[in-house]
Amino acid sequence: MKELQVRILENVPLAAGIYKMRFALPEKLDGAFCGKFVNISVGDGAHLLRRPIAICDCSGDTVTICYQIKGDGTRAMSKVEAGDTLSCVLPLGNGFSVGQAKRVALVGGGVGIFPMISVLREFAGTDKKFFSYMGFRNASAVCMEETFAALSERSKIVTDDGSFGEKATAVSAFLADLSAAKPDLILSCGPVPMLRALKNELRDRNINIPCYVSLEERMGCGIGACLVCVCKKSGGENARVCKDGPVFKIGEVEI
């Protein structure tokens, strides 16, 4: 983990309210693997707290993140231009581990699709097969569908209203394809209702495939000191999403 001044290479819209930011690092960085995140300043003096954003891609000395405009801070971030510099702490969190799994199901929703992209890009060209199930609100929110199609053995894009692909959720699309995909590992990131639905379905259907989820929480420091991002573990103790996560085994945390 390092605090660096990064130079913005591009900051462009991907979909309605969704932006892609790519920036150059002043030095080579180790350990920025899939599922980790950055804590980045928004580019003005009015918002002192950095924003935690998942790493979408890390190639050599450049990092790509994708974010949604949710308030004044991310709106200010969307105004940053190529050539500007921002303060960034990275890499943070524990990230995803694929281990020996050969067939991996990726279940993502909303901005939770971007950590899934980082998994696909890290293992592109290996013998691992990925089956992607991504859900969006509607057609205007759909993005990166070409990347999922190119890097997955099979990719299904669904929307809540059926305006793009099938009318379904990422979880229901995954379950409908489970017998064909035959995954030996499930990785997921998305809004809490989606993760809760996935957890409940796996339990109710007695599906014992290992499953890891990346939690999205508000954060302050991003390094485990402020305790803003505490979540409850199934045994009753607390965990810090930024330091102990953001990736947890799905049965390990209360969702």
Backbone as numpy.savetxt, mean C-alpha at the origin, in Angstrom:
# Nx Ny Nz CAx CAy CAz Cx Cy Cz
17.01 3.61 8.09 16.16 4.81 8.09 17.04 6.05 8.09
16.71 6.98 7.18 17.46 8.22 7.11 16.50 9.38 6.83
16.88 10.56 7.29 16.17 11.78 6.90 16.97 12.43 5.78
16.33 12.57 4.61 17.00 13.08 3.43 16.21 14.22 2.79
16.93 15.08 2.09 16.29 16.06 1.22 16.20 15.44 -0.17
14.98 15.20 -0.63 14.80 14.53 -1.91 14.35 15.55 -2.96
14.76 15.31 -4.21 14.42 16.22 -5.31 13.28 15.62 -6.13
12.22 16.39 -6.28 11.04 15.91 -6.99 11.31 15.85 -8.49
11.02 14.70 -9.08 11.17 14.51 -10.53 9.84 14.69 -11.25
8.75 14.24 -10.64 7.42 14.46 -11.19 6.38 14.32 -10.09
5.26 15.02 -10.28 4.16 14.97 -9.33 2.89 15.20 -10.15
2.29 14.11 -10.59 1.24 14.19 -11.62 -0.01 13.42 -11.18
-1.19 13.85 -11.67 -2.41 13.11 -11.33 -2.47 11.76 -12.03
-2.98 10.74 -11.30 -3.19 9.40 -11.85 -4.66 9.13 -12.10
-5.51 9.61 -11.19 -6.96 9.40 -11.26 -7.59 10.52 -10.46
-8.89 10.48 -10.27 -9.58 11.54 -9.54 -9.06 11.64 -8.11
-8.34 12.72 -7.80 -7.83 12.93 -6.46 -6.62 12.11 -6.09
-6.04 11.37 -7.04 -4.88 10.52 -6.80 -3.68 11.05 -7.58
-2.54 11.18 -6.89 -1.32 11.69 -7.53 -0.17 10.70 -7.40
0.71 10.74 -8.38 1.96 9.97 -8.35 3.12 10.94 -8.21
3.95 10.73 -7.22 5.14 11.56 -7.02 6.38 10.67 -7.12
7.30 11.08 -7.95 8.58 10.36 -8.08 9.69 11.32 -7.70
10.61 10.84 -6.85 11.68 11.74 -6.41 13.02 11.03 -6.40
14.07 11.82 -6.51 15.44 11.30 -6.54 16.05 11.42 -5.17
16.79 10.37 -4.79 17.49 10.35 -3.51 18.90 10.91 -3.69
19.43 11.59 -2.68 20.80 12.10 -2.80 21.85 11.01 -2.63
21.44 9.82 -2.20 22.36 8.70 -2.03 21.60 7.40 -2.18
22.31 6.33 -2.45 21.68 5.01 -2.59 21.15 4.57 -1.23
19.96 3.99 -1.24 19.30 3.61 0.01 19.06 2.11 0.03
19.45 1.46 1.11 19.21 0.03 1.28 17.93 -0.20 2.08
17.28 -1.33 1.82 16.15 -1.73 2.64 14.81 -1.15 2.27
14.68 -0.50 1.11 13.39 0.08 0.73 12.56 -0.94 -0.04
12.28 -2.08 0.61 11.57 -3.13 -0.11 10.06 -3.02 0.07
9.34 -3.91 -0.60 7.89 -3.78 -0.73 7.16 -3.73 0.61
6.18 -2.85 0.68 5.35 -2.72 1.87 5.84 -1.68 2.86
7.04 -1.17 2.68 7.54 -0.11 3.57 6.96 1.24 3.14
7.22 2.27 3.95 6.65 3.57 3.63 7.64 4.69 3.93
7.29 5.89 3.49 8.08 7.09 3.76 7.23 8.04 4.59
7.90 8.95 5.30 7.22 10.04 5.99 7.75 11.32 5.38
6.92 11.98 4.59 7.40 13.07 3.74 6.71 14.38 4.06
7.47 15.48 4.01 6.89 16.80 4.23 6.01 17.18 3.04
5.10 18.13 3.25 4.14 18.45 2.19 4.54 19.67 1.37
5.60 20.34 1.76 6.11 21.40 0.90 5.73 22.81 1.30
5.10 23.00 2.47 4.84 24.37 2.94 5.11 24.44 4.43
5.14 25.66 4.97 5.45 25.83 6.38 4.26 25.70 7.30
3.08 25.54 6.75 1.86 25.50 7.56 1.58 24.13 8.13
2.14 23.09 7.56 1.88 21.72 8.00 3.20 21.10 8.45
3.40 21.06 9.76 4.69 20.61 10.30 4.85 19.10 10.25
3.76 18.37 10.41 3.85 16.92 10.40 4.01 16.39 8.98
4.92 15.42 8.83 5.04 14.75 7.55 3.85 13.81 7.33
3.67 13.38 6.08 2.60 12.44 5.75 3.19 11.07 5.45
2.63 10.00 6.07 3.12 8.64 5.78 2.49 8.12 4.49
3.34 7.75 3.53 2.87 7.28 2.22 3.62 6.00 1.87
2.88 5.00 1.41 3.49 3.73 1.05 4.41 3.88 -0.16
5.50 3.13 -0.17 6.37 3.07 -1.34 5.69 2.25 -2.43
5.60 2.82 -3.60 5.02 2.12 -4.74 6.11 1.46 -5.59
7.26 2.11 -5.67 8.37 1.56 -6.44 9.66 2.19 -5.95
10.73 1.42 -5.94 12.05 1.91 -5.58 13.04 1.32 -6.55
13.61 2.17 -7.39 14.53 1.70 -8.44 15.81 2.51 -8.37
16.86 1.90 -7.83 18.13 2.61 -7.73 18.03 3.80 -6.80
18.21 4.99 -7.37 18.19 6.20 -6.54 16.89 6.98 -6.69
15.82 6.35 -7.20 14.53 7.02 -7.29 13.46 6.21 -6.57
12.50 6.92 -5.97 11.38 6.31 -5.25 10.09 6.91 -5.80
9.08 6.07 -5.96 7.76 6.52 -6.39 6.76 6.25 -5.27
5.96 7.26 -4.95 4.86 7.11 -4.01 3.59 7.61 -4.70
2.45 7.10 -4.26 1.16 7.55 -4.78 0.27 7.89 -3.60
-0.48 8.98 -3.69 -1.25 9.44 -2.54 -2.57 10.04 -2.99
-3.49 10.11 -2.05 -4.82 10.66 -2.30 -4.95 11.99 -1.58
-5.56 12.97 -2.24 -5.83 14.25 -1.58 -6.97 14.04 -0.59
-6.65 14.21 0.71 -7.66 14.02 1.75 -7.86 15.25 2.61
-6.96 16.19 2.55 -7.06 17.39 3.37 -6.10 18.45 2.88
-5.89 19.48 3.69 -5.04 20.60 3.27 -3.60 20.16 3.05
-3.12 19.22 3.87 -1.73 18.79 3.73 -1.44 18.10 2.41
-2.24 17.10 2.07 -2.03 16.42 0.80 -2.40 17.31 -0.38
-3.31 18.27 -0.17 -3.60 19.24 -1.23 -2.37 20.11 -1.49
-1.68 20.51 -0.43 -0.44 21.27 -0.60 0.61 20.41 -1.29
0.67 19.13 -0.97 1.63 18.23 -1.61 1.39 18.14 -3.11
0.12 18.19 -3.51 -0.20 18.08 -4.93 0.28 19.29 -5.73
0.63 20.38 -5.05 1.12 21.59 -5.72 2.63 21.59 -5.91
3.31 20.63 -5.30 4.76 20.54 -5.43 5.12 20.28 -6.89
6.18 20.92 -7.37 6.57 20.81 -8.77 7.92 20.13 -8.92
8.16 19.61 -10.11 9.46 19.02 -10.43 10.56 20.03 -10.17
11.62 19.59 -9.51 12.73 20.47 -9.15 12.69 20.93 -7.71
11.51 20.88 -7.08 11.40 21.23 -5.67 12.07 20.15 -4.82
12.40 20.50 -3.59 12.96 19.53 -2.64 12.04 19.42 -1.43
11.95 18.21 -0.87 11.16 17.95 0.32 11.97 17.14 1.30
11.67 17.31 2.58 12.29 16.49 3.61 11.55 15.17 3.71
12.30 14.08 3.78 11.68 12.75 3.76 12.46 11.81 4.67
11.74 11.06 5.49 12.34 10.02 6.33 11.95 8.68 5.72
12.95 7.83 5.45 12.70 6.56 4.78 13.90 5.63 4.90
13.69 4.30 4.69 12.40 3.62 4.63 11.91 3.31 6.03
10.62 3.21 6.21 10.01 2.98 7.52 9.11 1.75 7.47
8.91 1.10 8.62 8.01 -0.04 8.71 8.71 -1.35 8.39
7.94 -2.44 8.53 8.53 -3.77 8.36 8.34 -4.36 6.96
7.34 -3.90 6.21 7.15 -4.38 4.85 6.58 -5.79 4.76
6.32 -6.21 3.52 5.80 -7.54 3.24 6.94 -8.53 3.05
6.68 -9.77 3.46 7.62 -10.86 3.18 6.87 -11.95 2.41
7.41 -12.34 1.27 6.79 -13.38 0.45 7.37 -14.74 0.78
8.61 -14.77 1.25 9.23 -16.03 1.66 9.27 -17.05 0.54
8.88 -18.29 0.85 8.94 -19.38 -0.11 7.66 -19.55 -0.92
6.68 -18.68 -0.69 5.41 -18.80 -1.41 5.62 -18.69 -2.92
4.89 -19.51 -3.66 5.00 -19.52 -5.12 3.78 -18.90 -5.80
2.63 -18.98 -5.14 1.39 -18.43 -5.70 0.80 -17.47 -4.67
0.81 -16.19 -5.01 0.46 -15.14 -4.05 -0.76 -14.36 -4.53
-1.77 -14.28 -3.67 -2.95 -13.45 -3.97 -2.76 -12.08 -3.37
-3.00 -11.05 -4.18 -2.93 -9.66 -3.73 -4.34 -9.10 -3.73
-4.79 -8.61 -2.57 -6.14 -8.06 -2.43 -6.00 -6.62 -1.97
-6.39 -5.67 -2.83 -6.20 -4.26 -2.51 -7.42 -3.43 -2.81
-7.56 -2.34 -2.06 -8.67 -1.43 -2.29 -8.24 0.01 -2.11
-8.73 0.90 -2.99 -8.39 2.32 -2.88 -6.90 2.55 -3.00
-6.36 3.43 -2.13 -4.91 3.68 -2.17 -4.12 2.48 -1.64
-4.81 1.47 -1.11 -4.14 0.24 -0.71 -3.61 -0.57 -1.86
-3.94 -0.19 -3.08 -3.40 -0.91 -4.23 -1.91 -0.63 -4.42
-1.42 0.49 -3.92 -0.04 0.89 -4.23 1.02 0.04 -3.53
0.83 -0.37 -2.27 1.76 -1.35 -1.72 1.75 -2.67 -2.49
0.60 -3.01 -3.09 0.53 -4.22 -3.91 1.41 -4.08 -5.16
1.43 -2.89 -5.72 2.32 -2.62 -6.87 3.78 -2.85 -6.47
4.15 -2.41 -5.27 5.54 -2.58 -4.84 5.92 -4.05 -4.74
4.97 -4.90 -4.34 5.23 -6.34 -4.29 5.46 -6.88 -5.71
4.57 -6.54 -6.62 4.70 -7.02 -7.99 6.02 -6.60 -8.61
6.42 -5.36 -8.40 7.64 -4.87 -9.03 8.88 -5.49 -8.40
8.84 -5.75 -7.12 10.02 -6.34 -6.48 10.28 -7.76 -6.98
9.19 -8.51 -7.27 9.36 -9.91 -7.65 9.13 -10.16 -9.13
9.07 -9.11 -9.92 8.92 -9.27 -11.37 10.10 -10.07 -11.93
9.79 -11.04 -12.77 10.84 -11.85 -13.38 11.27 -13.05 -12.58
10.66 -13.25 -11.40 10.98 -14.44 -10.59 10.00 -15.56 -10.94
10.13 -16.68 -10.23 9.23 -17.81 -10.50 7.92 -17.72 -9.71
7.70 -16.64 -9.00 6.48 -16.47 -8.22 5.34 -15.98 -9.11
4.14 -16.50 -8.87 2.96 -16.09 -9.64 2.02 -15.30 -8.75
1.54 -14.18 -9.28 0.68 -13.30 -8.51 -0.71 -13.22 -9.14
-1.70 -13.21 -8.28 -3.10 -13.12 -8.68 -3.68 -11.89 -7.98
-4.02 -10.87 -8.78 -4.36 -9.56 -8.23 -5.86 -9.29 -8.30
-6.40 -8.78 -7.19 -7.83 -8.44 -7.08 -7.91 -7.06 -6.46
-8.17 -6.05 -7.32 -8.16 -4.67 -6.87 -9.55 -4.04 -6.99
-9.96 -3.32 -5.95 -11.27 -2.70 -5.93 -11.20 -1.19 -5.82
-12.10 -0.51 -6.53 -12.18 0.94 -6.53 -13.63 1.37 -6.34
-13.82 2.64 -5.98 -15.19 3.18 -5.82 -15.93 3.17 -7.15
-15.29 3.72 -8.19 -15.91 3.85 -9.50 -14.83 3.99 -10.55
-15.25 4.17 -11.79 -14.30 4.21 -12.91 -13.32 5.36 -12.80
-13.75 6.50 -12.23 -12.87 7.66 -12.15 -11.70 7.44 -11.19
-11.83 6.47 -10.29 -10.78 6.19 -9.32 -9.81 5.11 -9.79
-10.13 4.43 -10.87 -9.29 3.31 -11.33 -7.96 3.82 -11.87
-6.88 3.17 -11.45 -5.55 3.52 -11.96 -4.63 2.31 -11.85
-3.54 2.34 -12.60 -2.50 1.31 -12.59 -3.00 -0.06 -13.07
-4.17 -0.09 -13.74 -4.69 -1.38 -14.17 -3.76 -2.08 -15.16
-3.04 -1.29 -15.99 -2.12 -1.89 -16.95 -0.95 -2.57 -16.24
-0.49 -1.98 -15.14 0.62 -2.56 -14.38 0.20 -3.89 -13.76
-0.99 -3.93 -13.16 -1.47 -5.18 -12.58 -1.61 -6.26 -13.66
-2.14 -5.87 -14.82 -2.32 -6.84 -15.90 -0.98 -7.37 -16.40
0.02 -6.50 -16.49 1.32 -6.90 -17.04 2.12 -7.76 -16.08
1.98 -7.54 -14.77 2.86 -8.22 -13.80 2.17 -9.35 -13.04
0.90 -9.57 -13.31 0.16 -10.62 -12.61 -0.15 -11.79 -13.54
-0.21 -12.98 -12.98 -0.68 -14.15 -13.73 -2.13 -13.94 -14.15
-2.89 -13.35 -13.23 -4.28 -12.97 -13.52 -4.61 -11.73 -12.70
-5.33 -10.79 -13.31 -5.68 -9.54 -12.65 -7.16 -9.25 -12.85
-7.86 -8.92 -11.75 -9.26 -8.54 -11.82 -9.42 -7.16 -11.17
-9.98 -6.23 -11.92 -10.28 -4.89 -11.42 -11.79 -4.78 -11.28
-12.28 -4.42 -10.10 -13.72 -4.31 -9.87 -14.03 -2.96 -9.25
-15.30 -2.55 -9.34 -15.73 -1.27 -8.76 -17.00 -1.47 -7.95
-17.21 -0.58 -7.00 -18.39 -0.67 -6.14 -19.68 -0.51 -6.94
-19.63 0.33 -7.99 -20.86 0.62 -8.75 -20.92 -0.07 -10.11
-19.89 -0.84 -10.46 -19.89 -1.54 -11.74 -19.56 -0.67 -12.93
-19.09 0.55 -12.70 -18.77 1.44 -13.82 -17.47 1.06 -14.51
-16.66 0.19 -13.91 -15.46 -0.36 -14.54 -15.35 -1.80 -14.06
-15.23 -2.73 -14.99 -15.17 -4.13 -14.61 -16.46 -4.60 -13.97
-16.37 -5.61 -13.16 -17.56 -6.13 -12.49 -17.96 -5.25 -11.31
-19.24 -5.33 -10.95 -19.72 -4.69 -9.73 -19.45 -5.67 -8.60
-18.41 -5.40 -7.82 -17.98 -6.32 -6.78 -16.98 -5.60 -5.89
-16.56 -6.27 -4.84 -15.47 -5.79 -4.01 -14.23 -6.62 -4.29
-13.08 -6.11 -3.87 -11.84 -6.86 -4.05 -11.91 -8.20 -3.33
-12.52 -8.21 -2.14 -12.61 -9.44 -1.36 -13.50 -10.46 -2.05
-14.66 -10.01 -2.53 -15.56 -10.97 -3.21 -14.95 -11.47 -4.51
-14.21 -10.61 -5.23 -13.55 -11.04 -6.46 -12.49 -12.10 -6.16
-11.74 -11.89 -5.08 -10.73 -12.87 -4.67 -11.38 -14.20 -4.30
-12.43 -14.16 -3.50 -13.07 -15.40 -3.05 -13.68 -16.17 -4.21
-14.22 -15.44 -5.20 -14.81 -16.10 -6.36 -13.76 -16.84 -7.19
-12.52 -16.39 -7.09 -11.44 -16.96 -7.90 -10.51 -17.86 -7.08
-10.82 -18.06 -5.82 -9.91 -18.75 -4.90 -9.53 -20.15 -5.39
-10.50 -20.92 -5.85 -10.21 -22.30 -6.25 -9.33 -22.36 -7.49
-9.40 -21.35 -8.33 -8.56 -21.32 -9.53 -7.15 -20.80 -9.22
-7.07 -19.79 -8.37 -5.77 -19.19 -8.05 -4.92 -20.10 -7.17
-5.56 -20.77 -6.23 -4.86 -21.68 -5.31 -3.62 -21.02 -4.67
-3.81 -19.87 -4.04 -2.65 -19.19 -3.45 -2.13 -19.91 -2.21
-0.83 -19.80 -1.97 -0.29 -20.28 -0.71 0.08 -19.12 0.21
-0.27 -17.89 -0.21 -0.07 -16.69 0.61 -1.02 -15.61 0.13
-1.56 -14.83 1.07 -2.43 -13.70 0.75 -1.81 -12.44 1.36
-1.67 -11.39 0.55 -1.22 -10.08 1.01 -2.31 -9.06 0.70
-2.57 -8.16 1.64 -3.69 -7.24 1.44 -3.42 -5.88 2.06
-3.99 -4.85 1.43 -3.95 -3.50 1.97 -5.16 -2.76 1.44
-5.81 -1.99 2.31 -6.99 -1.24 1.90 -7.70 -0.66 3.11
-8.88 -0.10 2.90 -9.62 0.48 4.02 -10.03 -0.58 5.03
-10.27 -0.15 6.25 -10.60 -1.07 7.35 -11.79 -1.98 7.02
-12.90 -1.45 6.45 -14.01 -2.36 6.15 -13.63 -3.49 5.20
-12.74 -3.22 4.26 -12.30 -4.28 3.35 -11.47 -5.32 4.08
-10.53 -4.86 4.93 -9.70 -5.80 5.67 -10.53 -6.60 6.67
-11.51 -5.95 7.27 -12.38 -6.67 8.20 -13.19 -7.74 7.47
-13.68 -7.39 6.29 -14.44 -8.38 5.49 -13.55 -9.56 5.12
-12.30 -9.28 4.74 -11.38 -10.36 4.39 -11.13 -11.26 5.60
-10.88 -10.67 6.75 -10.62 -11.45 7.96 -11.82 -12.33 8.31
-13.01 -11.74 8.26 -14.22 -12.50 8.60 -14.48 -13.64 7.62
-14.28 -13.39 6.34 -14.53 -14.43 5.33 -13.53 -15.58 5.48
-12.29 -15.26 5.71 -11.30 -16.33 5.89 -11.64 -17.18 7.11
-12.09 -16.52 8.18 -12.47 -17.27 9.39 -13.73 -18.10 9.15
-14.76 -17.47 8.59 -16.04 -18.15 8.43 -15.97 -19.31 7.44
-15.09 -19.19 6.45 -14.95 -20.26 5.45 -13.86 -21.26 5.81
-13.26 -21.05 6.98 -12.20 -21.94 7.45 -11.06 -22.04 6.44
-10.68 -20.89 5.88 -9.57 -20.81 4.93 -8.31 -20.52 5.74
-7.36 -21.43 5.73 -6.18 -21.31 6.60 -4.91 -20.90 5.85
-5.08 -20.23 4.73 -3.93 -19.72 3.98 -3.30 -18.56 4.76
-1.99 -18.54 4.95 -1.35 -17.40 5.64 -1.72 -16.08 4.97
-2.10 -15.08 5.77 -2.54 -13.80 5.24 -1.92 -12.67 6.05
-1.35 -11.72 5.35 -0.74 -10.55 5.99 -1.39 -9.29 5.43
-1.67 -8.34 6.33 -2.33 -7.10 5.94 -1.48 -5.90 6.34
-1.54 -4.87 5.53 -0.88 -3.61 5.84 -1.94 -2.62 6.30
-1.80 -2.12 7.52 -2.80 -1.22 8.09 -2.50 0.23 7.74
-3.57 0.99 7.52 -3.46 2.41 7.27 -3.94 3.16 8.51
-3.05 3.93 9.12 -3.40 4.68 10.33 -2.81 6.08 10.25
-3.46 7.02 10.96 -2.86 8.34 11.13 -1.56 8.19 11.92
-0.55 8.97 11.54 0.75 8.89 12.21 1.25 10.29 12.50
2.09 10.36 13.53 2.76 11.61 13.85 4.21 11.54 13.46
5.01 10.87 14.32 6.45 10.82 14.07 6.84 9.80 13.01
6.12 8.68 12.95 6.45 7.63 12.00 7.55 6.70 12.45
8.09 6.91 13.69 9.20 6.08 14.16 8.91 5.43 15.51
7.65 5.48 15.96 7.26 4.76 17.17 7.31 5.52 18.46
7.60 6.83 18.42 7.76 7.60 19.65 6.46 8.26 20.14
5.60 8.67 19.22 4.45 9.52 19.61 3.20 8.72 19.98
3.11 7.47 19.57 1.99 6.57 19.89 0.66 7.00 19.29
0.67 7.83 18.26 -0.56 8.24 17.59 -1.18 7.06 16.84
-0.38 6.16 16.30 -0.86 5.11 15.40 -1.05 3.76 16.08
-1.30 3.77 17.39 -1.45 2.51 18.12 -2.69 1.74 17.66
-2.54 0.44 17.47 -3.67 -0.44 17.18 -3.71 -1.54 18.23
-4.85 -2.22 18.32 -5.01 -3.29 19.30 -4.64 -4.64 18.67
-3.86 -5.42 19.40 -3.57 -6.79 18.98 -4.63 -7.72 19.57
-4.76 -8.87 18.99 -5.82 -9.79 19.39 -5.69 -10.24 20.84
-4.49 -10.23 21.39 -4.29 -10.63 22.78 -4.56 -9.53 23.78
-4.91 -8.32 23.27 -5.23 -7.22 24.16 -4.16 -6.16 24.28
-2.91 -6.50 23.93 -1.84 -5.52 24.02 -1.89 -4.56 22.84
-1.13 -3.48 22.93 -1.07 -2.48 21.87 0.12 -2.73 20.95
-0.01 -2.25 19.72 1.10 -2.27 18.77 1.15 -0.94 18.05
2.35 -0.51 17.69 2.52 0.72 16.92 2.57 0.37 15.44
1.63 0.92 14.67 1.56 0.57 13.25 2.84 0.99 12.53
3.39 2.14 12.90 4.58 2.63 12.19 5.82 1.79 12.49
5.97 1.34 13.72 7.20 0.67 14.15 7.06 -0.85 14.14
5.93 -1.36 14.67 5.71 -2.81 14.72 5.10 -3.33 13.42
4.54 -2.44 12.63 3.92 -2.77 11.35 4.61 -1.96 10.26
3.86 -1.55 9.24 2.40 -1.60 9.14 1.83 -2.97 8.78
2.73 -3.95 8.51 2.26 -5.27 8.09 2.14 -6.19 9.30
0.97 -6.80 9.43 0.72 -7.75 10.52 0.05 -9.00 9.94
0.21 -10.13 10.62 -0.59 -11.29 10.28 -2.04 -10.97 10.60
-2.97 -11.33 9.73 -4.33 -10.85 9.83 -5.00 -11.26 11.15
-4.66 -12.40 11.71 -5.24 -12.82 12.96 -4.59 -12.19 14.18
-3.52 -11.44 13.96 -2.74 -10.87 15.04 -3.33 -9.56 15.57
-4.13 -8.88 14.74 -4.62 -7.55 15.12 -6.14 -7.50 15.03
-6.72 -6.61 15.84 -8.14 -6.35 15.79 -8.41 -5.40 14.63
-9.36 -5.75 13.78 -9.68 -4.92 12.62 -11.15 -4.55 12.70
